[in-house]
Amino acid sequence: MALIFGRERELAVLGTLFQQDRNGPRAIVVRGEPGIGKTTLWEAAVGGARERCAWVGRSRARGAEAQVW
């Protein structure tokens, strides 16, 4: 995984998602303006879950679907 600079707070929040009891589902939503690093944070969250052997279901908006939000 690539090093991520300047996002310590967000990465800490994502980390707490995986430190809690592993029973039950978890969900995250990463929102914000284009170009602020949402994909990088999202990929870090997915990687963190996989490192802990969690099953990961992923969904992402693309193209016209992204405009709905």
C-alpha positions, -999 to +999 in steps of 0.1 A: +000+000+000+012+035-008+020+060+020-007+085+026+004+120+039-018+145+056-048+122+062-039+109+097-073+119+111-093+101+084-070+070+085-074+069+123-112+069+119-110+041+093-087+022+116-112+022+145-137+006+122-116-025+122-105-025+158-140-030+171-157-063+176-155-082+143-190-096+145-215-079+123-213-058+091-194-025+087-200+002+062-182+034+052-192+062+029-164+085+016-178+118+003-163+151-008-153+173-037-134+158-067-097+154-063-094+155-025-083+119-021-115+099-016-104+070-037-071+068-018-088+067+015-114+042+002-086+019-011-068+022+023-101+011+041-105-019+017-069-029+022-072-026+060-102-048+060-085-074+038-054-074+060-077-084+089-092-112+067-126-095+065-149-102+036-152-070+015-181-062-007-175-030-028-197-006-047-187+025-065-206+050-086-194+055-121-202+080-149-238+091-149-245+073-116-219+096-098-240+126-107-270+114-087-255+122-054 
